[in-house]
Amino acid sequence: MLTQLSRLGPALPRLLANPAARFVSQSSTSGAAASNAVTELQQAGEKAGHGEVSEYVKNPDYHGFSSDPVVDVWNMRVGFFFGISVALVIGGTFIHYLPDHGMRQWARREAERVIQQREKEDLPLIEENYYDPNKIILPTAGEA
């Protein structure tokens, strides 16, 4: 971000000194049909005597749940309570009580149990051979 600002160089003070301006065309429209349609729509709105009023004008604290301000606030509070508080509590509890992924905890407990058993029997913790060499059937020299 700073590198992009540094590219502006000497133009940066001028951009910051002048506030953003909105340019509006002052020329008259060239299409007569378009101007008539717009004036007709505006006149029809004026004849009705009232226009649509935004909910934000009626209630500055409008949250989008109801046009009644009291119901709107309560619906917002209930929605946020269930959406955030309950979701975090129930979601966190669910994740906490998920089964052991990859059986890591079980493998640790089993290893500790085997170590205690081998220490009690005065056996080495790790044997020299993983498999019993007497049970391994090797091919003879002629079969290989």
VOTIVEX-606021 format. One record per atom (N, C-alpha, C): y, x, z; residue in one letter. Coordinates in pm, whole numbers, plus 32768, in hexadecimal, padded with zeros to 4 digits. Layout:
    c2    c1    c3  res
     Y     X     Z    A
...
//
This chain:
    c2    c1    c3  res
  7F89  8053  8000    M
  8000  8000  8000    M
  807D  8057  8000    M
  807D  80BF  8052    L
  80F1  8117  8055    L
  8102  8162  7FD2    L
  8093  8181  7F90    T
  809E  81C5  7F10    T
  80DF  816B  7EA7    T
  80C2  80EA  7EAD    Q
  8101  808D  7E50    Q
  8195  8081  7E6D    Q
  81BB  8082  7EEE    L
  8248  807B  7F0F    L
  8291  80FB  7EE8    L
  824B  816C  7EF4    S
  828C  81E9  7ECF    S
  82A5  81F1  7E39    S
  825A  81A9  7DE9    R
  8270  81A9  7D58    R
  82F5  8167  7D34    R
  8320  810A  7D88    L
  839F  80C7  7D6B    L
  8415  8128  7D78    L
  8405  818A  7DD1    G
  8468  81F4  7DDF    G
  84F2  81C2  7E01    G
  8557  81E8  7DB1    P
  85E1  81C3  7DD1    P
  85FC  812D  7DC1    P
  85A6  80E4  7D7E    A
  85BE  8054  7D6A    A
  859F  8003  7DE7    A
  8558  803D  7E47    L
  852F  7FF3  7EBF    L
  85A6  7FC2  7F11    L
  860D  8013  7F2C    P
  867F  7FDD  7F79    P
  86C4  7F69  7F34    P
  86CD  7F6E  7EAF    R
  870C  7EFF  7E66    R
  86BB  7E7F  7E72    R
  8635  7E8C  7E6E    L
  85E0  7E16  7E79    L
  85E8  7DD9  7F04    L
  85F1  7E2D  7F68    L
  85F8  7DF9  7FF1    L
  8681  7DBF  8012    L
  86EB  7DF2  7FD3    A
  8772  7DC4  7FF0    A
  878B  7D3B  7FB2    A
  8755  7D1F  7F3D    N
  876C  7C9F  7EF9    N
  86FA  7C40  7F1B    N
  871A  7BCE  7F57    P
  86AF  7B6E  7F73    P
  8679  7B32  7EF2    P
  8602  7AFE  7EF9    A
  85C4  7AC1  7E83    A
  8617  7A4A  7E56    A
  8632  7A41  7DD6    A
  8683  79D5  7D9F    A
  862B  797A  7D4D    A
  8653  78FE  7D46    R
  860B  789C  7CF4    R
  8665  7878  7C80    R
  8634  788C  7C0A    F
  8683  7873  7B93    F
  8661  77EA  7B5B    F
  86C6  7797  7B49    V
  86B5  7710  7B15    V
  8701  7707  7A92    V
  86C2  76CD  7A2F    S
  8700  76BF  79AC    S
  8771  7658  79B4    S
  87E6  767A  797D    Q
  8859  7620  797D    Q
  886C  75DD  78F5    Q
  8818  75FE  7895    S
  8829  75C6  780F    S
  87F0  7538  780D    S
  8825  74E8  77B3    S
  87F5  745E  77A7    S
  8771  745E  7759    S
  8720  73FA  7774    T
  869F  73F2  7730    T
  86B5  73C6  76A1    T
  8662  73F9  7648    S
  8673  73DA  75BB    S
  8623  735F  7593    S
  85BC  733C  75DF    G
  8569  72C9  75BA    G
  859D  7249  75F9    G
  85C2  71E8  75A7    A
  85F9  716B  75DB    A
  858C  7116  761B    A
  8512  711A  75E7    A
  84A5  70C7  761D    A
  8480  70F5  76AB    A
  8482  7176  76C0    A
  845D  71A9  7744    A
  84C4  7181  77AC    A
  8545  7188  7789    S
  85AC  7166  77EC    S
  85AA  70D1  780A    S
  858E  707C  77A8    N
  8587  6FEC  77C1    N
  8512  6FCB  781D    N
  84A0  700E  7807    A
  842C  6FF2  785A    A
  8446  7018  78EA    A
  848B  7087  78FE    V
  84A8  70B3  7987    V
  850A  7054  79C9    V
  8572  702B  7981    T
  85D3  6FD0  79BF    T
  8594  6F49  79DC    T
  853A  6F1C  7986    E
  84F7  6E9D  79A1    E
  84A2  6EA5  7A1E    E
  845B  6F15  7A2F    L
  8409  6F24  7AA7    L
  8460  6F2A  7B23    L
  84D0  6F70  7B1C    Q
  8527  6F78  7B8F    Q
  8565  6EF1  7BAF    Q
  858A  6EA6  7B4B    Q
  85C4  6E23  7B64    Q
  855D  6DC5  7BA0    Q
  84E0  6DCF  7B73    A
  8478  6D78  7BAB    A
  8463  6D99  7C3E    A
  8469  6E18  7C64    G
  845A  6E3E  7CF0    G
  84CE  6E0C  7D44    G
  8545  6E0D  7D0B    E
  85B9  6DDE  7D55    E
  85B6  6D47  7D66    E
  8582  6CFD  7D08    K
  857C  6C6C  7D11    K
  851D  6C40  7D7E    K
  84B3  6C8B  7D96    A
  8452  6C63  7DFB    A
  8492  6C69  7E86    A
  84F5  6CBD  7E9B    G
  8538  6CC2  7F1B    G
  84FD  6D28  7F7C    G
  8489  6D55  7F61    H
  844D  6DBA  7FB8    H
  83F1  6E12  7F65    H
  83E5  6E8A  7F91    G
  838A  6EE8  7F50    G
  831D  6F0F  7FB2    G
  82BF  6F5C  7F82    E
  8253  6F89  7FDA    E
  828A  6FF3  8038    E
  8274  6FDF  80BA    V
  82A4  703C  811E    V
  822F  7092  814A    V
  8245  7114  814E    S
  81DC  7172  8175    S
  81B9  7160  8208    S
  813C  7175  8229    E
  8111  716C  82B5    E
  8156  71D7  8309    E
  817A  7246  82CB    Y
  81BC  72B2  8315    Y
  824B  728C  833B    Y
  8289  7230  82ED    V
  830E  7201  8310    V
  8304  71A0  8386    V
  82A1  7148  8384    K
  828E  70E9  83F1    K
  8264  7130  8471    K
  8207  718C  8465    N
  81D1  71D2  84DA    N
  81CE  7268  84BA    N
  822A  72B7  84F1    P
  822D  7346  84D1    P
  81AF  7390  84FF    P
  8168  735A  8561    D
  80ED  7399  8592    D
  8071  735C  8551    D
  807E  732E  84D6    Y
  800F  72ED  8490    Y
  7FA0  7351  8471    Y
  7F23  732E  8495    H
  7EB1  7386  847F    H
  7E54  7355  8411    H
  7E6C  72DF  83DC    G
  7E1E  72AF  836C    G
  7DA8  7258  8391    G
  7D9E  722C  840E    F
  7D2C  71DB  8437    F
  7D4B  7146  8437    F
  7DC6  7120  845A    S
  7DEA  7093  8460    S
  7E81  7087  8455    S
  7EB1  7013  8427    S
  7F42  7000  841D    S
  7F80  6FE2  84A5    S
  7F31  6FB3  8506    D
  7F61  6F9C  858D    D
  7F6A  7024  85D5    D
  7FDD  7048  860C    P
  7FEC  70CE  8648    P
  7F8D  70E8  86BE    P
  7F77  7084  8712    V
  7F1F  7098  8786    V
  7E8F  70AB  875A    V
  7E62  7057  86FF    V
  7DD8  7061  86CC    V
  7DC7  70E4  867F    V
  7E2F  710C  8636    D
  7E2A  7188  85EA    D
  7E16  7200  8646    D
  7E61  7205  86B4    V
  7E54  7275  8712    V
  7DCA  7274  8754    V
  7D9A  71FF  877D    W
  7D16  71FA  87BF    W
  7CA6  721D  875F    W
  7CAF  71ED  86E3    N
  7C48  7211  8681    N
  7C49  72A7  8664    N
  7CC1  72E2  8660    M
  7CCB  7372  864B    M
  7C8B  73BD  86BF    M
  7CA8  7392  873A    R
  7C70  73D6  87AF    R
  7BD8  73C9  87B4    R
  7BA6  7352  8799    V
  7B14  733E  879A    V
  7AD3  738F  872B    V
  7B11  738E  86B6    G
  7AD9  73DB  8646    G
  7AD4  746F  8663    G
  7B3F  74A5  869B    F
  7B3E  7532  86BC    F
  7ADF  7551  872F    F
  7AD5  74F6  8790    F
  7A78  750E  8800    F
  79EA  751A  87CC    F
  79BF  74B6  877E    F
  7936  74BA  874C    F
  7924  7525  86E0    F
  798A  753C  8692    G
  797D  759D  8625    G
  797D  762C  8653    G
  79C5  764A  86BE    I
  79CF  76D5  86EA    I
  7982  76EC  876A    I
  79A5  76A5  87D4    S
  7968  76C0  8856    S
  78D3  76A7  8856    S
  78AA  7630  8830    V
  781C  760F  8833    V
  77CF  7661  87CD    V
  780A  7677  8758    A
  77C5  76C7  86F2    A
  77AF  7756  8723    A
  7811  778F  8766    L
  7800  7817  8799    L
  7798  781D  8808    L
  779C  77BC  8864    V
  773D  77BE  88D4    V
  76AF  77A5  88A2    V
  769C  773A  8856    I
  7615  7719  8826    I
  75E6  7782  87C1    I
  7641  77B0  876B    G
  761B  7817  870A    G
  75F4  7899  874E    G
  7642  78C1  87B3    G
  7621  793C  87FC    G
  759D  7930  8847    G
  7585  78BB  8883    T
  7506  78A5  88CA    T
  7492  78A8  8868    T
  74A3  786B  87F5    F
  7439  786A  8790    F
  7418  78F8  8763    F
  747F  7946  8747    I
  7467  79CF  871A    I
  7427  7A23  8788    I
  7452  7A0C  8805    H
  7419  7A59  8874    H
  7383  7A3F  8884    H
  735A  79C2  8872    Y
  72CE  799F  8888    Y
  7279  79A0  8809    Y
  72AB  79DD  879F    L
  7257  79EC  8728    L
  71E2  7A48  8747    L
  7170  7A35  8703    P
  70FF  7A8E  871D    P
  711F  7B1F  86FB    P
  70CF  7B79  8733    D
  70E3  7C08  8720    D
  70CD  7C2A  868C    D
  7139  7C4E  8649    H
  7131  7C6E  85BB    H
  70EF  7CF6  85A9    H
  7085  7CFB  855C    G
  703D  7D78  8544    G
  6FE4  7DA2  85B8    G
  6FDA  7D4E  861E    M
  6F85  7D66  8693    M
  6FA4  7DEC  86D4    M
  7024  7E13  86D8    R
  704A  7E93  8714    R
  7036  7E92  87AB    R
  705E  7E25  87EC    Q
  704F  7E1E  887D    Q
  6FBB  7E1D  88A4    Q
  6F69  7DD4  8859    W
  6ED9  7DD2  8876    W
  6E9E  7E5E  8864    W
  6EC5  7EA5  87FC    A
  6E91  7F2B  87E3    A
  6EB7  7F89  8855    A
  6F2F  7F7C  8889    R
  6F5B  7FD0  88F9    R
  6F07  7FB2  8976    R
  6EF4  7F31  8995    R
  6EA3  7F0B  8A0A    R
  6E13  7F3A  89FB    R
  6DDB  7F2E  8985    E
  6D51  7F57  896D    E
  6D43  7FEF  897C    E
  6DA6  803B  8949    A
  6DA2  80CC  8955    A
  6DAA  80F6  89E8    A
  6E02  80B5  8A35    E
  6E0B  80D4  8AC3    E
  6D89  80B5  8B0C    E
  6D46  8046  8AE7    R
  6CC7  8021  8B25    R
  6C5B  8087  8B05    R
  6C56  80B5  8A87    V
  6BF2  8119  8A60    V
  6C0C  819E  8AA7    V
  6C8A  81C4  8AB5    I
  6CAB  8242  8AFB    I
  6C80  823B  8B8D    I
  6C9B  81CB  8BCF    Q
  6C71  81BD  8C5B    Q
  6BD9  81C3  8C68    Q
  6B94  8182  8C0D    Q
  6B01  8182  8C11    Q
  6ACB  820F  8BFC    Q
  6B02  825B  8B9C    R
  6AD2  82E4  8B80    R
  6AF4  8342  8BF4    R
  6B68  832F  8C33    E
  6B8A  8383  8CA6    E
  6B2C  8368  8D1B    E
  6B05  82EA  8D2D    K
  6AAA  82C6  8D99    K
  6A20  8303  8D81    K
  69F5  8309  8D04    E
  6971  833F  8CE1    E
  6975  83D7  8CC9    E
  69E6  8416  8CDE    D
  69F8  84A6  8CC8    D
  69D3  84D2  8C3B    D
  69FA  8484  8BDA    L
  69E6  84A5  8B4D    L
  6A6B  84D5  8B13    L
  6A67  8523  8AA8    P
  6AE7  854A  8A6A    P
  6B2A  84CE  8A2D    P
  6BAE  84CF  8A2D    L
  6BF7  845B  89F8    L
  6BDD  8448  8963    L
  6BD9  84B7  8919    I
  6BBC  84B2  8889    I
  6B46  850C  886F    I
  6ADF  84D6  882C    E
  6A6A  8526  880E    E
  6A82  857B  8792    E
  6A30  85DE  8783    E
  6A3D  863B  8713    E
  6A23  85F4  868F    E
  69BD  859F  868B    N
  6998  8557  8612    N
  69BD  84C4  8623    N
  69F9  848C  85BE    Y
  6A1D  83FE  85C3    Y
  699F  83A9  85BC    Y
  6943  83CC  8561    Y
  68C2  8388  8555    Y
  6856  83E1  8592    Y
  67EA  83A4  85BD    D
  6778  83EE  85F3    D
  6733  8434  857E    D
  672D  84B9  8580    P
  66F2  8500  850E    P
  665E  84E1  84FA    P
  6618  84B6  8560    N
  658A  8495  8552    N
  6575  8416  8502    N
  65D8  83C0  84FE    K
  65C9  8341  84B6    K
  65FA  8349  8426    K
  6639  83B5  83FE    I
  666B  83C4  8377    I
  65F9  83F6  831C    I
  65DF  83AE  82B1    I
  6576  83D5  8252    I
  65B9  841A  81DC    I
  659F  849B  81CF    L
  65D9  84EA  8164    L
  6578  84F6  80F1    L
  65A5  84F9  8074    P
  654B  850A  8003    P
  6513  8598  8002    P
  649A  85A5  7FCC    T
  645E  8629  7FC4    T
  649E  8679  7F53    T
  6480  86F7  7F48    A
  64BE  874E  7EE6    A
  6498  8722  7E57    A
  641F  86EA  7E43    G
  63F3  86BF  7DBE    G
  6439  863E  7D92    G
  6460  85E6  7DEE    E
  64A1  8567  7DCB    E
  6535  857B  7DA7    E
  6571  85DE  7DDB    A
  6601  85F3  7DC7    A
  6621  862B  7D42    A
//
